[in-house]
């Protein structure tokens, strides 16, 4: 199963794990998951935002499972491609939304983390380019 594992694969496997398993959390405690993400308390207190967070969590989990599936199918270049899109787009969206909501530190952290993930994919860290 991990016959092609290399230390350079750790970032992608970390992202896949965080998305897959972290994505389950809102189904069990949406209030705590929303608060842990770093959004203002008004989000975690609103029932409607917790429902939306759960819907988004399903999509997040699916993306994590896609990364794992591609990895275990030895489609390493495809894993890198998903990392570029996830890191670049989701990092930018997270940074923008957190900034707009007044969470400046979290905005920078999310944008920089996304950028690092995108760079790992762009340079083919998993595929070994």
C-alpha positions in Angstrom: 0.0 0.0 0.0 2.8 2.4 0.8 5.3 0.7 -1.4 6.1 3.9 -3.3 6.3 6.1 -0.1 9.0 8.7 0.0 9.6 11.4 2.7 8.7 14.0 0.1 5.1 12.7 0.1 4.5 13.7 3.7 3.1 17.2 2.9 0.5 15.7 0.5 -0.4 12.9 2.9 -0.7 15.4 5.8 -3.1 17.6 3.7 -5.1 14.5 2.6 -5.4 13.4 6.3 -6.3 16.8 7.6 -9.0 17.2 5.0 -10.4 13.7 5.2 -10.4 13.3 9.0 -10.7 16.9 9.9 -13.7 17.1 7.6 -15.6 14.7 9.8 -15.4 16.9 12.9 -18.4 19.2 11.9 -20.7 16.2 11.8 -20.0 15.5 15.4 -19.6 19.1 16.8 -20.1 21.8 14.2 -20.0 24.6 16.8 -16.5 23.5 18.0 -15.2 22.9 14.5 -16.4 26.3 13.3 -14.8 28.0 16.3 -11.5 26.0 15.9 -11.3 27.1 12.3 -10.8 30.6 13.6 -14.0 32.3 12.5 -15.6 34.9 14.8 -17.9 33.5 17.5 -21.0 34.8 15.8 -20.4 32.1 13.1 -20.2 29.2 15.6 -23.2 30.5 17.5 -25.5 30.6 14.4 -27.3 27.4 13.6 -27.4 28.3 10.0 -23.7 28.7 9.6 -23.1 25.4 11.3 -25.4 23.7 8.7 -23.4 25.3 5.9 -20.2 24.3 7.6 -21.3 20.7 7.6 -22.2 20.8 3.9 -18.7 22.2 3.2 -17.2 19.6 5.4 -18.6 16.9 3.1 -16.8 18.5 0.2 -13.6 18.9 2.1 -13.7 15.2 3.1 -14.3 14.2 -0.5 -11.2 16.2 -1.6 -9.1 14.5 1.0 -10.4 11.2 -0.2 -9.5 12.2 -3.8 -6.0 12.9 -2.7 -5.7 9.6 -1.0 -7.2 7.7 -3.9 -4.8 9.3 -6.4 -1.9 8.6 -4.1 -2.7 5.0 -3.7 -3.3 4.6 -7.4 0.3 5.9 -7.9 -1.0 8.9 -9.8 1.6 11.2 -8.1 1.5 14.0 -10.7 -2.2 14.2 -10.3 -1.7 14.6 -6.5 0.6 17.5 -7.2 -2.0 19.0 -9.5 -4.7 18.8 -6.8 -2.2 20.3 -4.3 -1.6 23.3 -6.6 -5.4 24.0 -7.0 -6.3 23.4 -3.3 -3.4 25.4 -1.9 -3.7 28.2 -4.4 -7.4 28.7 -4.6 -8.6 27.6 -1.2 -5.7 29.5 0.5 -6.6 32.6 -1.4 -10.3 32.3 -0.6 -9.6 31.5 3.1 -7.2 34.5 3.3 -9.7 36.8 1.7 -12.7 35.7 3.9 -10.8 35.7 7.1 -9.3 39.2 6.3 -12.7 40.5 5.4 -14.1 39.2 8.7 -11.4 41.0 10.7 -9.3 37.9 11.6 -6.1 39.3 10.2 -3.7 36.8 11.8 -5.7 33.8 10.7 -6.1 35.3 7.2 -2.3 35.5 6.8 -1.8 32.0 8.3 -4.4 30.4 6.0 -3.1 32.2 2.9 0.6 31.4 3.6 -0.3 27.7 4.4 -2.2 27.5 1.1 0.7 29.1 -0.8 3.1 26.5 0.7 0.8 23.6 -0.3 0.5 25.1 -3.8 4.3 25.5 -4.1 4.8 21.8 -3.1 2.4 20.8 -5.8 3.8 23.2 -8.4 7.3 21.9 -8.0 6.1 18.3 -8.2 7.2 17.3 -4.7 5.1 14.1 -4.7 5.9 13.1 -8.3 9.6 13.8 -7.8 10.1 16.2 -10.7 
